[in-house]
Amino acid sequence: MIEKSPIKAIRKHCLSCEEGIIGVKNCVIPDCFLYPFRFGKNPFRKVKKGGKMNENAKKGLEKWRKSKNAQKSLQNERKE
C-alpha cells in the first residue's frame, strides 16, 4: 500500500529501521536526513498566523538546531 503523505512514509520507514517506537525515540543516527521527521511530524512547518507553536515542539526544534550547529563547528575544527 502506498502512503498518502510523505511524512507518514518517513514515519513508517523509521519504525522499520529502528524496530519500534522506543528505537525511533532513541535513534542514534542524527545525521540521517529523515531524523527530524521521525515522529511523523514536520518540525519545520510554519505556524499559521495567530497560531502558536507547542512549547515542547519549540524546545525540541531549538535542541535539534543547537546539535546541528555543534556538529558543524566540530567539522570546521577538524578541517583546520
DAPE-V486613 format. One line per field, one symbol per residue. ss: DSSP state (2 for helix, 1 for strand, 0 for the rest). phi: phi as a letter, one per 40 degrees, with the letter a starting at -180 (. if undefined). psi: psi as a letter, one per 30 degrees, with the letter a starting at -180 (. if undefined). Layout:
ss=???
phi=???
psi=???
//
This chain:
ss=00000222222222222000222220000000002220000000000000000022222222222222222222222220
phi=.cccbcccccdcccccccfhcccccbdbbcccccdcbccgbcccccccdgcbcddccccccccccccccccccccccccc
psi=kkkfkeeeeeeeeeeeeghleeeeegkgiffkffefgfggljfgkkklkflkkkeeeeeeeeeeeeeeeeeeeeeeeee.
//
